[in-house]
C-alpha cells in the first residue's frame, strides 16, 4: 500500500513524458523513420563502420539519450525526438544484423518482431490497464513505451524490406501501400470511431515501413528502383527538417499535453 502511494505521488509530480498527437507528431515520426533507414545505411556503407561498429556506437548514444529522457520530469522535445531518431536507427540495425549477418529470412524476422511487440503490449496492459500515450507519467509506463517503440521500428523495417525487396514490390509501391493503410486507419478512426489507442498504435507501426520505403526510394540507385539521392543527402535533408520543427515546438509548446489529459495512476 505504501509503495502504491509513492507511485501515485511520483506520477503527480511527473508530467506526461511524450508529446501530444498532432500533425507535427506524425510528420516528425515519418521523418525519423526515414532517417533511421538512410542513417543506418550511411553509417554502415559510406562511413565503412560495418554493422557491428554502427550498432555499438548508435546503441551507446541511444542508451545515453534515454538516461536523460528517463531522468526528466516532463516532455522535452529535443531529448524525446533525439531518442526517437536513435531508436529508429537501432531498430533498423537489429533487423539488418539478423538478416544480413545471421541470414535470418525477412519473413521470420517480421513474425518474430510482431509476436514480440504483441507480448510487450499484453504485459504493458496487464500491468497498467492502459496503452494510452496520454498516460506516460511513471517510469514503468515509460519503460514499456520505449520498448514498444523499439519493436515497432524493428518490425517496420522487416515488414518494409519484405514487401519492397523479398516480394519485389519496389520502394515506391510499398510506400503507397503503407500510406494507404494509414489513411484507412485514419478514416476508420474519425469516420467510424474505432478505438483511439488502437488506431494510434496501428498507425504508429505502419509509419515505420512507410518511412523506410520513402527513405530507400529517395536514396537507392536507379537499378534498385530509387532516385539516387544517396543516404547521406537524404539523411541531412530530413534531419534538417526535423531540427527545424523541433526548435519550433520547443519555442511554441504546441505539442505539450495539457494537465487535464493526464490521468491519475490507478
NUGU-285510 format. One record per residue (C-alpha): y, x, z; residue in one letter; residue number from 1. Coordinates in steps of 0.5 Angstrom, whole numbers, plus 500, padded with zeros to 3 digits. Each point is the difference from the previous one (the first is absolute). Layout:
residues N
<volum <Y, X, Z>, "A", NUM>,
...
***
This chain:
residues 266
<volum <500, 500, 500>, "X", 1>,
<volum <505, 506, 502>, "X", 2>,
<volum <498, 503, 493>, "X", 3>,
<volum <502, 494, 496>, "X", 4>,
<volum <506, 499, 504>, "X", 5>,
<volum <502, 507, 498>, "X", 6>,
<volum <498, 499, 493>, "X", 7>,
<volum <505, 494, 499>, "X", 8>,
<volum <505, 504, 504>, "X", 9>,
<volum <500, 505, 494>, "X", 10>,
<volum <500, 495, 495>, "X", 11>,
<volum <506, 497, 502>, "X", 12>,
<volum <504, 507, 500>, "X", 13>,
<volum <497, 502, 493>, "X", 14>,
<volum <503, 496, 494>, "X", 15>,
<volum <496, 499, 494>, "X", 16>,
<volum <498, 506, 497>, "X", 17>,
<volum <499, 498, 493>, "X", 18>,
<volum <506, 497, 495>, "X", 19>,
<volum <501, 493, 498>, "X", 20>,
<volum <496, 498, 494>, "X", 21>,
<volum <506, 499, 495>, "X", 22>,
<volum <501, 502, 492>, "X", 23>,
<volum <502, 507, 503>, "X", 24>,
<volum <493, 501, 503>, "X", 25>,
<volum <496, 498, 494>, "X", 26>,
<volum <504, 505, 496>, "X", 27>,
<volum <499, 506, 504>, "X", 28>,
<volum <493, 498, 501>, "X", 29>,
<volum <498, 501, 493>, "X", 30>,
<volum <505, 506, 499>, "X", 31>,
<volum <496, 503, 506>, "X", 32>,
<volum <493, 499, 497>, "X", 33>,
<volum <502, 502, 493>, "X", 34>,
<volum <503, 507, 504>, "X", 35>,
<volum <493, 500, 503>, "X", 36>,
<volum <497, 500, 494>, "X", 37>,
<volum <504, 505, 496>, "X", 38>,
<volum <502, 504, 506>, "X", 39>,
<volum <492, 502, 501>, "X", 40>,
<volum <500, 502, 493>, "X", 41>,
<volum <506, 504, 500>, "X", 42>,
<volum <498, 504, 506>, "X", 43>,
<volum <492, 501, 498>, "X", 44>,
<volum <501, 501, 493>, "X", 45>,
<volum <507, 503, 499>, "X", 46>,
<volum <501, 504, 506>, "X", 47>,
<volum <493, 502, 500>, "X", 48>,
<volum <499, 499, 507>, "X", 49>,
<volum <493, 496, 499>, "X", 50>,
<volum <497, 494, 503>, "X", 51>,
<volum <499, 504, 507>, "X", 52>,
<volum <506, 503, 500>, "X", 53>,
<volum <504, 494, 499>, "X", 54>,
<volum <496, 496, 505>, "X", 55>,
<volum <501, 505, 505>, "X", 56>,
<volum <508, 500, 499>, "X", 57>,
<volum <501, 493, 499>, "X", 58>,
<volum <496, 498, 506>, "X", 59>,
<volum <503, 504, 504>, "X", 60>,
<volum <507, 498, 498>, "X", 61>,
<volum <498, 492, 501>, "X", 62>,
<volum <497, 502, 507>, "X", 63>,
<volum <507, 503, 502>, "X", 64>,
<volum <504, 494, 497>, "X", 65>,
<volum <495, 495, 503>, "X", 66>,
<volum <501, 503, 507>, "X", 67>,
<volum <508, 499, 499>, "X", 68>,
<volum <498, 493, 498>, "X", 69>,
<volum <496, 498, 506>, "X", 70>,
<volum <505, 503, 505>, "X", 71>,
<volum <506, 496, 497>, "X", 72>,
<volum <501, 493, 504>, "X", 73>,
<volum <503, 497, 493>, "X", 74>,
<volum <499, 500, 493>, "X", 75>,
<volum <504, 506, 497>, "X", 76>,
<volum <500, 499, 492>, "X", 77>,
<volum <500, 508, 499>, "X", 78>,
<volum <494, 501, 504>, "X", 79>,
<volum <496, 494, 498>, "X", 80>,
<volum <501, 501, 493>, "X", 81>,
<volum <498, 507, 500>, "X", 82>,
<volum <494, 498, 504>, "X", 83>,
<volum <498, 495, 494>, "X", 84>,
<volum <501, 506, 495>, "X", 85>,
<volum <496, 505, 503>, "X", 86>,
<volum <494, 495, 502>, "X", 87>,
<volum <501, 498, 493>, "X", 88>,
<volum <498, 507, 497>, "X", 89>,
<volum <495, 501, 506>, "X", 90>,
<volum <496, 493, 497>, "X", 91>,
<volum <500, 503, 493>, "X", 92>,
<volum <498, 506, 502>, "X", 93>,
<volum <494, 497, 504>, "X", 94>,
<volum <498, 497, 494>, "X", 95>,
<volum <501, 506, 496>, "X", 96>,
<volum <496, 504, 505>, "X", 97>,
<volum <494, 495, 500>, "X", 98>,
<volum <500, 499, 492>, "X", 99>,
<volum <502, 507, 497>, "X", 100>,
<volum <497, 505, 506>, "X", 101>,
<volum <494, 496, 502>, "X", 102>,
<volum <498, 496, 494>, "X", 103>,
<volum <500, 493, 503>, "X", 104>,
<volum <501, 495, 495>, "X", 105>,
<volum <506, 495, 500>, "X", 106>,
<volum <496, 494, 501>, "X", 107>,
<volum <497, 503, 506>, "X", 108>,
<volum <507, 502, 503>, "X", 109>,
<volum <503, 493, 498>, "X", 110>,
<volum <495, 497, 504>, "X", 111>,
<volum <500, 505, 506>, "X", 112>,
<volum <507, 499, 501>, "X", 113>,
<volum <500, 492, 499>, "X", 114>,
<volum <495, 500, 506>, "X", 115>,
<volum <504, 505, 504>, "X", 116>,
<volum <506, 496, 499>, "X", 117>,
<volum <497, 494, 502>, "X", 118>,
<volum <497, 503, 506>, "X", 119>,
<volum <507, 502, 502>, "X", 120>,
<volum <503, 493, 499>, "X", 121>,
<volum <494, 497, 504>, "X", 122>,
<volum <500, 505, 506>, "X", 123>,
<volum <508, 499, 500>, "X", 124>,
<volum <500, 492, 500>, "X", 125>,
<volum <494, 500, 505>, "X", 126>,
<volum <505, 505, 505>, "X", 127>,
<volum <507, 497, 499>, "X", 128>,
<volum <498, 493, 497>, "X", 129>,
<volum <505, 501, 494>, "X", 130>,
<volum <501, 504, 494>, "X", 131>,
<volum <508, 499, 499>, "X", 132>,
<volum <505, 505, 498>, "X", 133>,
<volum <504, 497, 505>, "X", 134>,
<volum <496, 502, 506>, "X", 135>,
<volum <500, 507, 500>, "X", 136>,
<volum <503, 501, 507>, "X", 137>,
<volum <495, 504, 503>, "X", 138>,
<volum <497, 507, 499>, "X", 139>,
<volum <493, 497, 499>, "X", 140>,
<volum <502, 495, 495>, "X", 141>,
<volum <504, 505, 496>, "X", 142>,
<volum <494, 505, 500>, "X", 143>,
<volum <496, 494, 497>, "X", 144>,
<volum <506, 499, 495>, "X", 145>,
<volum <500, 507, 497>, "X", 146>,
<volum <492, 501, 500>, "X", 147>,
<volum <500, 493, 496>, "X", 148>,
<volum <506, 503, 495>, "X", 149>,
<volum <496, 507, 499>, "X", 150>,
<volum <493, 496, 498>, "X", 151>,
<volum <505, 495, 495>, "X", 152>,
<volum <502, 507, 497>, "X", 153>,
<volum <493, 503, 499>, "X", 154>,
<volum <497, 493, 498>, "X", 155>,
<volum <506, 499, 495>, "X", 156>,
<volum <499, 507, 497>, "X", 157>,
<volum <493, 499, 499>, "X", 158>,
<volum <501, 493, 497>, "X", 159>,
<volum <505, 502, 495>, "X", 160>,
<volum <496, 506, 498>, "X", 161>,
<volum <494, 496, 499>, "X", 162>,
<volum <504, 495, 495>, "X", 163>,
<volum <504, 505, 497>, "X", 164>,
<volum <495, 505, 499>, "X", 165>,
<volum <493, 498, 501>, "X", 166>,
<volum <500, 494, 497>, "X", 167>,
<volum <505, 503, 495>, "X", 168>,
<volum <506, 494, 500>, "X", 169>,
<volum <505, 505, 500>, "X", 170>,
<volum <506, 501, 505>, "X", 171>,
<volum <505, 495, 496>, "X", 172>,
<volum <495, 494, 500>, "X", 173>,
<volum <497, 502, 507>, "X", 174>,
<volum <508, 500, 503>, "X", 175>,
<volum <501, 493, 496>, "X", 176>,
<volum <493, 497, 503>, "X", 177>,
<volum <502, 502, 507>, "X", 178>,
<volum <507, 498, 499>, "X", 179>,
<volum <498, 493, 498>, "X", 180>,
<volum <495, 500, 506>, "X", 181>,
<volum <506, 501, 505>, "X", 182>,
<volum <504, 495, 496>, "X", 183>,
<volum <494, 495, 501>, "X", 184>,
<volum <500, 501, 508>, "X", 185>,
<volum <508, 499, 500>, "X", 186>,
<volum <499, 493, 496>, "X", 187>,
<volum <495, 498, 505>, "X", 188>,
<volum <504, 502, 506>, "X", 189>,
<volum <506, 497, 498>, "X", 190>,
<volum <497, 494, 496>, "X", 191>,
<volum <494, 498, 503>, "X", 192>,
<volum <502, 503, 507>, "X", 193>,
<volum <494, 505, 501>, "X", 194>,
<volum <500, 504, 507>, "X", 195>,
<volum <506, 504, 500>, "X", 196>,
<volum <496, 506, 504>, "X", 197>,
<volum <494, 499, 495>, "X", 198>,
<volum <505, 500, 494>, "X", 199>,
<volum <504, 506, 502>, "X", 200>,
<volum <493, 505, 501>, "X", 201>,
<volum <497, 498, 493>, "X", 202>,
<volum <507, 502, 497>, "X", 203>,
<volum <500, 506, 504>, "X", 204>,
<volum <493, 502, 498>, "X", 205>,
<volum <502, 499, 493>, "X", 206>,
<volum <506, 503, 499>, "X", 207>,
<volum <497, 507, 501>, "X", 208>,
<volum <496, 499, 494>, "X", 209>,
<volum <506, 498, 496>, "X", 210>,
<volum <504, 506, 502>, "X", 211>,
<volum <494, 504, 499>, "X", 212>,
<volum <500, 497, 493>, "X", 213>,
<volum <507, 501, 499>, "X", 214>,
<volum <500, 507, 502>, "X", 215>,
<volum <495, 502, 496>, "X", 216>,
<volum <502, 496, 494>, "X", 217>,
<volum <507, 504, 500>, "X", 218>,
<volum <497, 507, 502>, "X", 219>,
<volum <494, 501, 496>, "X", 220>,
<volum <500, 502, 493>, "X", 221>,
<volum <499, 496, 494>, "X", 222>,
<volum <493, 502, 499>, "X", 223>,
<volum <499, 496, 506>, "X", 224>,
<volum <504, 494, 499>, "X", 225>,
<volum <506, 503, 503>, "X", 226>,
<volum <508, 501, 499>, "X", 227>,
<volum <499, 508, 501>, "X", 228>,
<volum <506, 500, 505>, "X", 229>,
<volum <495, 504, 505>, "X", 230>,
<volum <499, 500, 507>, "X", 231>,
<volum <506, 504, 502>, "X", 232>,
<volum <505, 496, 497>, "X", 233>,
<volum <497, 493, 501>, "X", 234>,
<volum <500, 502, 508>, "X", 235>,
<volum <507, 503, 500>, "X", 236>,
<volum <503, 493, 497>, "X", 237>,
<volum <496, 496, 504>, "X", 238>,
<volum <502, 504, 507>, "X", 239>,
<volum <507, 500, 498>, "X", 240>,
<volum <500, 492, 499>, "X", 241>,
<volum <496, 500, 507>, "X", 242>,
<volum <505, 504, 503>, "X", 243>,
<volum <506, 496, 498>, "X", 244>,
<volum <497, 494, 502>, "X", 245>,
<volum <498, 502, 507>, "X", 246>,
<volum <507, 503, 501>, "X", 247>,
<volum <503, 493, 498>, "X", 248>,
<volum <495, 497, 505>, "X", 249>,
<volum <502, 505, 506>, "X", 250>,
<volum <507, 498, 499>, "X", 251>,
<volum <500, 493, 499>, "X", 252>,
<volum <494, 498, 504>, "X", 253>,
<volum <498, 494, 495>, "X", 254>,
<volum <492, 501, 502>, "X", 255>,
<volum <500, 501, 507>, "X", 256>,
<volum <496, 494, 503>, "X", 257>,
<volum <504, 495, 505>, "X", 258>,
<volum <498, 500, 507>, "X", 259>,
<volum <498, 492, 499>, "X", 260>,
<volum <495, 502, 496>, "X", 261>,
<volum <496, 505, 504>, "X", 262>,
<volum <495, 496, 504>, "X", 263>,
<volum <498, 502, 507>, "X", 264>,
<volum <493, 503, 502>, "X", 265>,
<volum <495, 495, 501>, "X", 266>,
***
